[in-house]
Amino acid sequence: MIELPEAHTLAKQLKQVFKGKTIISAVANTSPHGFAWYSGDPALYNEKLAGKKVTETDAYGGRVIMHADGMIVSFFDGIRCRYLIPGEERPAKHQLLLEFDDSSAICCTVQMYGGMMAFPDEPRDDYYYNISKEKPSPYSKQFNKAYFSKLFEGIKKSLSVKALLATEQRIPGLGNGVLQDILFNAHIHPRRKAETLMDDERDVLYDAVILTLKNMRDSGGRDTEKDLFGKSGGYRTFLSSKTLAHPCRVCGGELKQEAFLGGNIYFCPVCQPI
């Protein structure tokens, strides 16, 4: 899934490769997928995008944003974007294929579910897009300890730390994937009730959010995800499906996996006692 570090990695790579290039064709939904999301009729994507020059790229939360002459192309959630060099054979199946004037291309496929939107660069009635732009990113100075402390105000007694950090768009782009290592580094169990955290534990958690996400971004994303060139990210996860069969790298104990709040959680019972 594209989360904060992957969105920033992809935006940086898209800028390096495609800024200044012109889209000559856009083909969407040739391989229909029940959980591929588009803005409007995908059959109109070529009409919307052909002839548009890429001017800039951004990352808002877990969304990758490509600006093209007054239009925005946005990728998010389980979208795998891959760069195709000039002359490279195009895959037979894809959910979006953007061809450029130098004969290169972007090929997008859906892993489980995800969005490939194309819409005018203007105010729009899209809650998730707007909130990802409006709320401060953990990569910004505005996401300070005072701001982080406000997330705890008025929360329900039953709210877990996982729910606090990774649901209801409290921190756009911080999802269940990056959450695992954040909580491991903070020595906090994902089922722990958020209201039980003492002030010093909240400080440790804040530091873990900032440092873990920075390390993930600076390493080109997590090793569980692919970048624009099809390479795995350079950040080696402590807790993920890749590490479950191995002992904890800190204490040597057995790692655990459980279903919780609509997804899997991974944790070390020794390093993260409940």
N, C-alpha and C positions, 0 to 999 in steps of 0.2 A: 504494500500500500504506500502511496505517496503521502508522507508526513512532512513535518517541517524541514528536516535536513535534506530529504530527497527533493522537495520542491525547490529549495535554494540551489542544490546541485544541478538540477535540470535547467533551471532558469539561467544559470551561469553558462552552462554548456550550449544551450540554445542561442544565447547571445553571441558566443564565440563563433558558432558555426553559421548562423542564419541571419544575423543583423545585416541589413542592407540588401538582402536577396528578396526577390519577388516571387510570390506564389503564382504559378501558372495554371494549376488545377487543384481541385479538392474533391475527393471521392469519399463519401461517407455512407456507412451502413450497407456495404456490398455483401458483408457476411453478418446478417442480423444476429443480434445477441439480446436476450431478454432483459439484461441488466446493463445495457449500454445507453447512456443518457445523452441526448442532444438538445440544443435550443432550437425549437421550431422543427420544421421539416428538414431532415438531413439531405433530402434530394436537392435542396436549395443552397447547400454549402458552397458549391462551385460558383454559383451566381454571387454569393456574398463575399467570397475570398479571392477569386481569380483576379490577378492584376494588382493585388495589394502587396506593398513592400513592408518587410519587417523592420520596425523602427526601434523597438526596445523589448526587453523581457523583464518580468518581475516575479516575485513569489509572495503571496499573501496567505498566511497560514499554511495549509497543505495544498494550496492551489498554485499551479504554474500558469503564468499569464504571458502571452505573446501579443504585443501590440503590432498592428499592421494597418497603417493608413486609415485610422478611424475605426478599425474593427479590433476586436479582442478574440483570441483563440485561447481557451482555458482548458487545462487538463487537471483532473483530480481523482482521488481515491485509487481504485485498482487499475489505472491506465499504465500500460507499458509503452513508452515512446522510444523509438529506435531510429537512429540516423542511418540512412542508406546513401552510400557514396555514389557519385556519378557513374552510371553504367551498371550498378549492382542490380541483380535480378530482384524484382518486386515480389513479395510474398503473395501467394494466391488468396489468402484469407487475411482480412484486416477489418477494423471498424472505422478507421479514418486514414487516408493517404493524402498527404500534401506534397505536391511536386513543385520544385523550384526552378528558376531560370538558369541555373548552372547544372541541371540534370540530377541534382541531389534530391532527397526526399525525407520526410518524416512519416514513419509508419506507426500507427497506434493500434494496439490490441487491448482487449479488456480481460483482466484477471479477476474473476468473480463479478465485480461491478465497478462502474466508474463513469465519469463524465468527460465529454469532448464538446465543449460549447463554442459557438461562434455567434457573436452579437456586437452591436455598435458600442463604441467606447463612450458611454453616456450613462447617467443615473438609470438604474433598473430596479425593478421590484423582485429582488432575489436575496432572501434573508441570509443564506449561508455565504454568498459572495460578498455582500455588504459588511457582514460582521467580521469576516476575515480581513477586510481592509480597515475597519474602524478600530478593532481592538489592538492594543500594543503587542508586538511580537516579543518573545523571550530574547530575540536577538537585538532588541532596541533598548535604549536607555530608559524609556518610559516604563518598561517592565522592571520596576525596582521592588525593593522589599515592601514598601508601603502599598504599592499596587497589589502585590502578591497577598499581603495580609488581608486585603479587602475581600479576597475570594472566600475567606472563612466566615465572613459576616453573615449572620442569619441562616446558616446552613442547618439542615435537619440533623438530629442526633444520630439517625441511622445512616447518614451519608458516609460511604467509605472513601478512603484516599483515592482509590482508582476512579470512583465516580466524580470526585471533586476535580481531579485534574483532566480527565479524559472524556467527559460527557458534557452535554448541553452547551458546547462551544464556549466554555469558560476560557479556554486557551486554544484558539483555532490552530489546527495543525498538530497539536499534541494528542496523539491517538494511542490506542492500546499497544501499538508496536514499540514506540520509543519509551512508553511509560515503564516498561519492565526494567530497563537498565537505570532509569531515573530513581526508581524506588529501591533497587538493589544498592545503588551508590549512597542512598540516604539511609539504608538499613531499616526500611519501613515495609511492612507487609501490605500488599494491595488490599486486603480485607480490613485493615485497621480503620477504626472510626476516625474520621478527620478531626472531630471535636476533641478527641483525647490527646492530640499532639500538643506538647508543651511548647512554650515560646522558642526554646533552643532547638527543638526538633523541627519546628517550622522554618527556622533559619537554615538548618542543615538541608531540609527539603528544597528550599529556594535555591541554595547553592548548587544542589544536585541537578535541578532543572536547568539552570544556566550553563553549568560546566558540561553536563552530559550532552545537551543539544549542540553546544558549540563544538565539542569533539566530534560528534556525528557529522555536522556540516563540514567542518574543516577536513574531515577524512573522506569526503565525497559520498556521504550516506552510509547506511548500514550494510553489512555483508549479506543480509537477507533480501536486498533489493538490487535492481539493475539500474545503471545510469543510461544516458542517451546512446552510448556506444556499446551497450550490451554487457558491460563489465559490472561485477559486484562491487558494492561500496567498500571503502577501505576501513570502515569502523568495525571492529570485531566485537560482536555482541556478547555480553555476559549471559543474558537470559533470552532465549528464543528457541524455536523448534530445532535450530542447528546445534544448540548446546545441551539440550535436555538429556542426552545419553551420556554426557560427560560429567565428571565431578565438578563441584564449585571451584572456581579458580582461586578463591580466597581461602576457604576453610577445608576444601577437599570433600565436603559432604555431598549427599545426593540431592539433586535438584528436583523440584516437584512441578507438576502441571495440573491445573484444575480449571473447570469451566466456571466463569463468574461474570455476571452482568453482560451476557450475550457474546462472550469471547473467552479465549483462554488466558489464564495468568500463569506466569512462571515465577518461581521464587526459591530461595534457599531457606529452609526452616531454621537453620543455625544463624545465618547472617541477618535474616529478617523475621525475628520471632513475632508471633501474633500477640 
